[in-house]
Amino acid sequence: MRNINCPFYRKCLDYAVKQYLRSWDCSDCQYHKTQGDMDETDFTEYHLLLWGIFKPDLYRKYREAEAMKRLKGAGQEQREKD
């Protein structure tokens, strides 16, 4: 069974998607009963989960776009320092 309230759930989800795992659960994880704070009105993580499962190409493009945003932001910060 998956523990979607675990604070590490997103990391595990990212790993499962990158490894193209067809299924996975939290039963063997040391954190399988851990509960984290989660804003129930934020459905972003649920959408990403669905993309990862049903639209892996879309999920991959999203992750690449997010990485590019971070890189551009880091470049902007460096220019501001100079």
N, C-alpha and C positions, 0 to 999 in steps of 0.2 A: 504494500500500500504506500502511496506517496503522501508525504507531509508537506502540503503546499504552504503551511504557515511557518515552516522552518526558515530562518534567516539565510541559510545557505542554498535554498531551493533554486534560485536563479543560476548559481554557479553549476549546480548539478544538471539543470536543464540545458545550459549552454554546452556542457560536456557531452551529454547524451545526444544532442543535435549534431555536434561536430564529429562524433564517433558514428553517426548514422545508426544509432541503436533503435531497434524497432519497439522495444519496451524496456522499462526499468522501474525500480521502486526503491523505497528507502528502508526496507526491512533489515538489511545488513549494515546500515549506517549507524555510527555511534550517536548521531544527532536525530535519529528517527522520531524521537518524542519531543524534540526541542520546539518551542513556540517562540515566534518573533513578533514584533510589532508590524502590523500590516494595515494600511488604509484600505478598507473595503470598497471605497469609491474609486480607487485607481485600478482600472482594468487593463492597464498596459501589459503587465506581466502575463495575464491570461491570453491576451491577443498574441503576444509573442510565442506563447506555448502553442497556440493553434497554428500559427505560421510555421513554427518549427516542425510540427507534426504533419500538417497537410500541405504546406507550401514551402518546403525547405529552400527552394531557390529564392523566393521572396524574403525569407528570413535571412539568408546569407547576404542578400543585397542590402537589407536594412542594417545588419551588423557592419558591413563594409562602409555604408554611409555614415554610421555613427562614429566609426574609427576615423574617417576623413574629417568629420567635424572636430573631433578631439585634436587631431594633428593641426588643423587650421587654427584652432584656438591656441594651441601651444606656440605656433609660429607667430601669431599676433602678439602674444605675451612677450615673446623674445624680442620682437621689433620695438615694443613699447619700452623695454629695458634699455635698448641701445639708443 
